[in-house]
Amino acid sequence: MEHPVQWEVEALEPDELQRLVLAAVDPYIDRDVLAHQIAREDEQRRALERFAGRWGTRTEEP
């Protein structure tokens, strides 16, 4: 987009709104940082799933 444009959000189809937002934001995304953050979130999700899988099971006290 060369010049700012204004729309009523309700006037845009969801797919078009998504395309416009992604096109505006994409140049500012640092792909290395994004990949690192996604990897961290995946590991945290797996840790929570392991924890939840053990929830309610009896463990020995230290």
N, C-alpha and C positions, 0 to 999 in steps of 0.2 A: 504494500500500500504506500503510495507516494504521498498522498494527502490524507489527513484524518477524515474519517467518514463516520457518520452517526446513523444508527438504525434503532428502531424499537425492537428490542430483543424478541418480543412475541411475534414480530413479523417475519422472523427468519426460521427456516426449518432447522431442527436440531442438528442434522448432519452439516448444514451450511455454517451454523454457528460454531460447531466444533472445528470445522476446517479453518474458519477465520481466526479463531483463538489460537489454534496450533500453529498456523502460519505466522502469526504475530509473535509468539513466544519462542518458537523453535530456534531462531538464530542466537538466542541468549542461553541456551542449555549447554552446559559443559558435560559432554558425554562421559568423560572419565569419572567425574564426580557423581553423576547419575548412576553409572554402573556400580560404583563402590557403594553407594547408598542402597541400591536394590539388593546387592549381595548381603549387606548388613541386615536389612529387613528380612531377607530370606532366612538367615541364620537365626535371628530372633524368633521368627515364626516357628522354625523347627524346634527351638529350645522350649517355646511355650507349648507346642504340641506334645513334646516328650513329658513335660511337667504335667500337663492335663491328662495324659495317658496314665500317669502314675497316681493321679489324685484319688484319694480314698483307699489306696492300697496301704497295707501295713508295712512299715519299715522298721528296722531295728534302730534303737536309740544309740547314739554315739557313746 
